[in-house]
Amino acid sequence: MTHDAPRSSRAVVVGGGLAGITAALRLADAGLDVTLLEGRPRLGGLAFSFRRGELTVDNGQHVYLRCCTAYSWFLDRVDGARLAPLQNRLDVPVLDVGRPSGPRLGRIRRNALPVPFHLAAGLVGYPHLSLAERAGVGRAALALGRLDPDDPALDAVDFGSWLSRHGQSARTIEALWDLVGVATLNATAPNSSLALAAKVFKTGLLSEPGAADIGWATVPLGEVHDTLARKALDSAGVRTELRTKVSSVTRTEQGGWIVDTGGERIEAETVVLAVPQREAHDLLPEGALDKPERLLDIGTSPILNVHVVYDRRVLRRPFFAALGSPVQWVFDRTDASGLTGPGQYLAVSQSAADEEIDLPVAELRKRYLPELERLLPAARGAGIRDFFVTRERAATFAPAPGVGRLRPGARTRAAGLVLAGAWTATGWPATMEGAVRSGFSAADVALRALGRTHEHPLQEAA
């Protein structure tokens, strides 16, 4: 293929993360000829797997909730739902090792009663808060339920200040609101937009009884987001090119687009930029957004994962959250990783890890192995078969107050050029759900511009 003879494709999707895969599948399902270009040697974006000796390791632990209907659609579309089952009912073990009287286990769980009574019994029995603090949580939850996450005024307010104004103690924020919020928002309450926090808590805890039931992949993420996704793209007729980095996107004299990869030029009517915000900024043609510099003002937030392979079993549960310890969440990845022989593989997921993301592995080892021994008595004296760390310094966009005004919608001012990515204006924080929803929005905008009739996939599933 020479630069003098561009290849033709009705639509080109730049970026093979969840947003780009979703957009490509939706466009192909609508009958378009689609090319997907991804610079990495695999699909899946930052939710991926890699080999380390005999293990298949996820770069980080990813979970989703029953209310994540878009990601559930994605799982169904790539035939992966069976590989990422949901809990029958929300049940989160929370171990507090910071109490003077010794460690205590509590649970955040629901029953089958209607909202908001589905959580009432679990809150009453939650031992990590006083009776007065539990009552205060109920009052704050009712106030949160009255907020409209789409109200732009909420975006300028930080969640921590709102919680304090609604009577939430520092202990309540630590033992409940941040326990959930840091994992879903990748920021503590003072650093989170009230609009995004309200979206998370209203949708997950106050929409329907089962909304917050947790699901996670029982296989490496790469099996779902790369292997199965590639199979679905191939079946839909999408041409997928990996290790193919786009160098420019330019308008033709006829009003179409040329996507240049350095080795190939592809002519298209529609281009979806489904790449991180800084990369999108660099590829955007002049005039495509009113204030493209705003994309550079969207901050990022890191996630650190500490991986420990023990020579024996030290944890009986599939996961738990911790209080009174630097450890946030611990997951058993033994079966998913393919670990053989005696032993257990645990992944410690640390969100909003700004202070630790660049620490040397040796220092993290000195910090986290003793903490795991505090949390898990069976780990005391256990041998360490492997210890390693994965870091995503720009794992998510930072959900800071004011970020809402920086996030663009899918539509640009350049006809035929649309945006996708969890950082776009989905109304959600940077989650797999937000990424898939952005792919829906990008495909919707593109198909309307082409005069294609289509139905929203979540309407189809209803």
Secondary structure, 3 states (H helix, E strand, C coil): CCCCCCEECCEEEECCCHHHHHHHHHHHHCCCCEEEECCCCCCCCCCCEEEECCEEEECCCCEEECCCHHHHHHHHHCCCHHHCCECCCCEEEEEECCCCCCCEEEEEECCCCCCCCCCHHHHHCCCCCCHHHHHHHHHHHHHHHCCCCCCHHHHCCEHHHHHHHCCCCHHHHHHHHHHHHHHHHCCCHHHCEHHHHHHHHHHHHCCCCCCCCEEECCCCHHHHHHHHHHHHHHHHCCEEECCCCCCEEEECCCCCEEEECCCCEEEECEEEECCCHHHHHHHCCCCCCCCCCHHHHCCEEEEEEEEEEECCCCCCCCEEEEECCCCCEEEECHHHHCCCCCCEEEEEEEECCCCCCCCCHHHHHHHHHHHHHHHCHHHCCCCEEEEEEEEEEEEEECCCCCHHHHCCCCECCCCCEEECCCCCCCCCCCCHHHHHHHHHHHHHHHHHHCCCCCCCHHHHHC
